[in-house]
Amino acid sequence: MSDLDTAALRALDAAASPAPWAPVLGWEEGGVIGEADSRLIVAIRNALPALLAELEAVRAERDQLAAELAGNPIIAVHGGHRDDAEASLAALDDEDLEATARTYRALADLASHVLGRRRG
């Protein structure tokens, strides 16, 4: 994921005039702001709080899943490589097998969630 500085964007958001904004055509240093540019600026400004909240939620979810995966014996020992993981499954006790199943279900849920966002 990118190194987008959400704290800096939140500070800019807080310092700016409160949303919602409305398009205004006029002069700006360096030229005229056209209708399309004005609408884009307005849309981005008005969407910024929700976009930052969504990004922060996704990052938190990613970090939580990474922490959960770090404790999984298959992922931790084999880095998720299928050949090594399959060989190790037979040696796991029931508790480790359940943890592994939960991990793979979480990964499948995350993949579905990400795909849904991309298609949505």
C-alpha positions in Angstrom: 0.0 0.0 0.0 1.2 3.5 -0.6 2.7 5.9 1.9 -0.2 8.2 1.7 0.0 10.5 4.8 -3.6 10.4 6.1 -2.6 12.6 9.1 -1.4 15.4 6.8 -4.5 15.1 4.7 -6.7 15.2 7.8 -4.9 18.4 8.9 -5.5 20.0 5.5 -9.1 18.9 5.7 -9.5 20.4 9.2 -7.9 23.7 8.1 -10.0 24.1 5.0 -13.5 25.6 4.7 -16.0 22.9 5.9 -17.6 20.7 3.3 -19.8 20.5 1.4 -18.4 22.8 -1.2 -20.1 23.9 -4.4 -18.5 24.6 -7.8 -17.5 28.2 -8.5 -15.9 29.3 -11.8 -13.4 32.1 -11.8 -9.9 33.3 -11.8 -7.2 31.5 -9.9 -3.5 32.3 -9.8 -2.1 30.9 -13.1 -5.3 30.9 -15.0 -9.0 30.2 -15.1 -10.6 27.3 -13.3 -12.9 25.6 -15.8 -16.2 23.9 -14.9 -14.7 20.3 -15.1 -11.8 21.3 -12.9 -14.1 23.0 -10.5 -16.4 20.0 -10.2 -13.4 17.7 -9.7 -12.0 19.9 -6.9 -15.4 20.0 -5.2 -16.0 16.3 -5.5 -12.6 15.5 -4.1 -13.0 18.0 -1.3 -16.4 16.7 -0.3 -15.3 13.0 -0.5 -12.0 13.5 1.4 -13.3 12.7 4.9 -15.1 9.5 3.8 -12.1 8.4 1.7 -9.7 8.9 4.6 -12.0 7.0 6.9 -12.3 4.2 4.4 -8.5 4.1 3.9 -7.8 4.1 7.6 -10.4 1.3 8.1 -8.8 -0.8 5.4 -5.3 -0.3 6.8 -6.6 -1.3 10.3 -8.2 -4.4 8.9 -5.0 -5.2 7.0 -2.9 -4.8 10.1 -5.3 -6.9 12.1 -5.2 -9.7 9.5 -1.4 -9.5 9.3 -1.2 -9.9 13.1 -3.5 -12.9 13.0 -1.6 -14.5 10.2 1.7 -14.0 11.9 0.6 -16.4 14.7 -0.4 -19.1 12.3 2.0 -22.0 12.3 1.7 -22.7 8.5 2.2 -19.1 7.5 4.9 -18.4 10.1 7.0 -21.5 9.3 6.5 -21.7 5.5 5.6 -18.2 4.4 2.4 -19.5 2.9 4.1 -21.7 0.2 1.6 -24.4 -0.7 4.0 -27.3 -1.2 5.6 -26.8 2.2 2.3 -26.1 3.9 0.6 -29.2 2.6 3.4 -31.4 3.9 3.1 -29.8 7.3 -0.7 -30.1 7.7 -0.4 -33.8 8.6 1.9 -33.0 11.5 -0.5 -30.4 13.1 -2.7 -31.1 16.0 -6.4 -30.4 15.9 -6.0 -26.9 17.5 -3.4 -25.9 14.9 -5.6 -27.2 12.1 -8.5 -25.1 13.4 -6.3 -22.0 13.5 -5.1 -22.7 10.0 -8.7 -23.2 8.7 -9.7 -19.9 10.4 -6.8 -18.1 8.7 -7.6 -19.4 5.3 -11.3 -18.4 5.8 -10.2 -14.9 6.8 -8.0 -14.7 3.7 -10.9 -15.8 1.5 -13.2 -13.3 3.2 -10.6 -10.5 2.7 -10.1 -11.5 -1.0 -13.9 -11.4 -1.5 -14.1 -8.0 0.2 -11.3 -6.5 -1.9 -12.8 -7.9 -5.1 -16.2 -6.5 -4.2 -14.7 -3.1 -3.7 -12.9 -3.2 -7.0 -16.1 -4.2 -8.8 -18.3 -1.9 -6.8 
